Amino acid sequence: MAMPDSGNPIGMNQLNVEFGISAGTVISLNKAEDGDYGGGINQNSDSKPNGEIPNSLSEWYSYNHAAAGWSLTKSILHDGVDGWSRQLGSSYGNICEIFDSGGTIALAFYCTGTTSYSNQYIANGAWGGGNNWLFQARDFSGSDFQIRFRHDFDGANYTTEPHASSGQRPFGTNKWYFVCLTYDNSATGNNMIWYYGDYSGTTLTTVTSPVEITTPTGTKNTDVAQYPALSGGKGAVLRPFKGNITLVGGWSDILNAEEVTTLWNSGAPYQFSNHSGNLLYFHDMASLSGTTMTPETGGSGYTIELTDGASQDTNIPA
C-alpha cells in the first residue's frame, strides 16, 4: 500500500490511494487481494520499488524477506612460492600513500608455516618493497612468529613490532588474526599504534608504545610508481606469504581505538565498509572474475589481480 513515513499509522485510505480510488470509498480486501482494482496487494509493480515515499505495497511484496545480510565467505590463499595478489588499478598511488598524512590499514591473516624465503610479505605499499611501507611475518621459531611494520624515510627507516621488548613471538601458525595499524608519520617521534587479536578469542591487544627496531630520521619517502600487493614481491625481494588473507581495508585517516574495536567486533568477522568514513577500499574477497578480485567497497582502482599460485579460498575466520 502507499506506506506512510516511519512512525505514522497505516490507514485503509492508503489502499484507496494506491488503487486510485477516492478516499472514503468502501473497497473489498478480497478484491484488492485478487487485483480487481487494477493492481493487487499480492502483485509486483513494473515501476516499483523506486525508493520513494509513499512506498507501494508491491515493494513489500517483492522484497526478499529471506535474504541474508553480509557475511564473510572467502579469502585469498597464497602458496608461499610465487603467489601474489597485486592491486593493479589506477588508484594504486592512494594505496601506497595510506600513511603519508596519517592512515590505517586493517586485515585478517592466517599463516600456515614457513617458506624457503626469509620473512613473508603480508602486505606492502609498493610492490617488491620499494620506498613506502611494508608489513611482514618474520622471526619464526617452530609455530610461533613475529610481525613487523616498516615505513621508509630518506635517513633511517622506521621499523616497529607490537610488543614492549624484542624477542617476543605473540603469533602462531594455523590461526586467524585480526591486525590493524594506524600511523601518523608527520613527525619522526610519532609511534605506530598496533591492534591485534586472535579470532579464536575475544581479546583485542593494543600497543601504543611498541618497540622500535630502528628509529626514523629525515623525511618520509613516497613511492607512487609501483603496485601495492598482498603477499609477494619481485626480483630480489620475492618473499611471498604462505596462508590466507581477507578483510582488507584502508583508510586515509587514523581510526581511533573505539573505531578499531568496532572492526575487531569481539573476534567475529566484520563488514569494514560499515565504517565508511575516509574508507579508501574494503575487500572481503567474495567477488572474483577470472583472476580479478573486485572490492566490496572502492572503485576499479582498488581491484586485486591474483597471480601464479594465489587463489580464492573458503578458509575464513570462524
N, C-alpha and C positions, 0 to 999 in steps of 0.2 A: 504494500500500500504506500501511499505518499507519507512516508515516515517523517515525523517532526524532528526538530533538533533534540539532542540528548537532554533528558530530564523533563521533557514536556509530555503530557498524557497523549495516548493514542485514542482517537475517536472514530466512530463509524463514518462520519462525514469524510474522512480521509480516503475511504474506499470510493465514495462518490467522486471525489476529486480525481482519483486515479482513472476511473472508468468514464469520466466526462459526463457525469450525471449530476443534476442540480443538487446542491446541498439540501438536506432535509427530506429528499425523496426516498421513500422506503425501497430498499433493494433486498434481494434474497441472497443469503450467503451461499446457498446451494447453487444458484445461478452464477454467482461470482466465481465459485469453485470450478464450475463447468465451462466458464468462458462465455456465457451468454451475453455479456456486456461488452464484447469486443476484445476482451483480454481477461485471462483467468488468473486467479491468485496462485495457481499451480503451474503457471506457464512462464517461460523465459520471454524477454523482450529483445527485439533486434537492436534497440537503442540503449539498452541498459546492460551492465552498470556503466554509469558515467561519472560517479563520484560526486554528483551534485545533490544538494538539498532542495526540495524534498526527495528522499530516496524511494524508488519504486519497490513494491513487494517482490517484483520479479528479480530484483537484485539480491534479495534474501533467498529467494528460491534457487537461483543459480549458484549461490555461494557454496563452496565445497566445505561443509561443516566438519568433515572428517580429515581435512588436510592438516598435516603436521607442520609445526614450525621448523625453524632452522635446527639442524643437528649436524655435528661433525661426523663425517663418514670416511674421509680419505686423507692420505698423507702422501709424501713423495719418498720412495725408497731409493737410497743411494748405495751402490755396491762396494764402495771403498777402493775401487780400482781406477775407474775413469768416469764415473757417473757425475755429471754436473747438472745444475739447474740454474741456468743463466737468465737474468732479466734483460731482455733484448730490446725493449720498447724505446720509444723516443724520449721518454721521461727518465732515462737512466741517470741523468745528471742530478735529479731530485733525490734519487735513492742514494747516490754517492754522498750527497751533501746533507743527509739527515742530521748529522751532528755539527754542521757548520755554524749554526746560530742557536743551538740548543735543540735537542731532539730525543726521540725514543724509538727503540725497536723492541718488539716482543715476539717470541716464538716458542714452540714446543718441539723438543727433540728427543730422540730415542737412539742411543748409541749401542751397537751390537758387539763392539770389540775393537781391537787394534787393527792397523793396516800395515803395509810394508813401508809406509811413509811416516816420518816423524811428524807428530801433531796431525790434526784433521781440521780443515776449514769447515765450520758450521755455516757461517755467512761472512761475506766481505763486501765492502762498499765499492771496491774496484777490482774487477776480475783478475785474479792472479796476485792479489795483494795490493800492489800499486800504492800511490800516495793518498791513502784515506784511512779507513778503519777496517779492522779485522776481528772476528770473533771465532775462537777455535777451541777444540778439545785437545788436551795435552797431558803430559806427565802421568802416563798410565802406569799403574802398579797392580797387577792382577786385574780385578774387575773394577778397580777404583781409579778415578782420574780427576783432573782439574780442568777448569775452563779459563780462558784469558781474553781480554779485550785489548786491542792496540789501536791507537789513533796517531797518525803521523804528523810530526812537526818538522820544521826545517833545521831545528837543532837536535835535541834528543826526543825520541818518540815517547808518548805516554802509554805505558802498559800496566795493566792492573788485573788483579784476581780477587774473587769475592770471599775474602777471609781476612782475619786480623794479623796473621803471621804466615810466613812461607812454609811450604812443605805439606799443606793440608790438601786432602782429596775428598771433597764432600759429595762427589757424584759417582754413580755406579752404572755399569753396563746393564742393558736389558730393562731399563726403567724409563718411563716418560717423565720429562722435566719441563716445567714452565720457567722461562728466563726472560726478564725484562731489564733493559739497560737504558738509563737516562743519563745524558751528559750535556753540560753547558761548557763548551770549550772557548768561551770568550776571554777566559783568563787561565793561565797555566796553573794557578793554585786551586782551581775547581776540581772536585772529585767526581768521577763516575759513580753513580748510585746503582747498585746491583739489587735485583729482586729475583729470588728463585724458590721453587717448590717442587717436591716430588708428587706427581699426580696420584700416587697411591695413598697419600695422606692429605691433610688439610692445612698444614702449616706453611706460611709464606715467610721466608727469611729475607730480611732487609739488611744490606751492608752499606752504610752511608760513608764510612771511612775505610775503604778497602786498602789492602796492601798495594803499594806501588813497586812494581818491578823496576821500572825506570820512570823518572820524573820529567815531564815535558819542559823543553826550553825553546825559545824562539817563537816562530809564528806557525800556526796550523797550516798544513798543506791541504790543497784541494785538488781533486782529480775528477774531472767530469768526462774524460775521453775514453773510459773503459766501461765494460759491462759488469755491474754488480752480480753477485752469484750467491746461491745457497750451495754449499759444498764446492769442492774442486778448485781448480786454478789452471794455469797453463805453463808450458815450458818448464823452466827450472823450479817452479813453485807449485807443481802438481801435488796437492795434498788433499784428496777427496775424502769426504766424510763417509763413514760406514754406519748406516742406520736410516732412520726416518725423521722427516721434518714436516711440521704442519703448523697451522695457526700463526702465520707470519704477518705481522702488522708493523707499519712505520708511521710515525707522527712527526710533524715539523715543529713540535713544541715539547716541553718537558712535562710529562704527566706527573702528577703528584702521587703521594703514597695511597691516598684513598682511591684514585683512579686505577692505579695498578692493582690494588686489592680487588677491584671490580673485575679486572681482566683475569685475575687468578681464580676468582669465582669459587673459593673454598675447595679447589682441587678438582673442578669439573670443567670440561671444555666450554669456552665462552665465545660468542659471536662478537669479535672485536669491533665490528662496524657499528655496534650499539653505542660505542663511544666514538662518535664521528668527528668531534671537534679537532680540526687540524690533521685529520687522518689522511695520509697520502694513499695508502693501499692496504687491503686486507686479503690474504689468501687462505682459503680453507681447503684448497687442493681438490675441490669437487668437480670443477669444470675443465675437462680435458678434451681437446680435439686434435687428433693426431699426436703431435709431440708438444703442442702449445697449451699451457695452463693459463686460463683467464682468471683474473682476480674476482673475488666475491664483491669487492668494492675497489674502485680505481679504474682508470681508463686503460686503453691499449698500450700506453707507455709502461705499464707495470706487468705485462704478461711475462710468463716464465717459459723458457724453452728447455725441455728435457733432452739431455744429450747423452749418448752412449749408454751407460748402464743404469741411468735413472728411470724410474717407472712409477706410475700411480699405484698405491697400495691401500689396503684396508686396515692396516695396523694403526690404531689411534689411541689416545689416552682414554682410559676407562672412565 
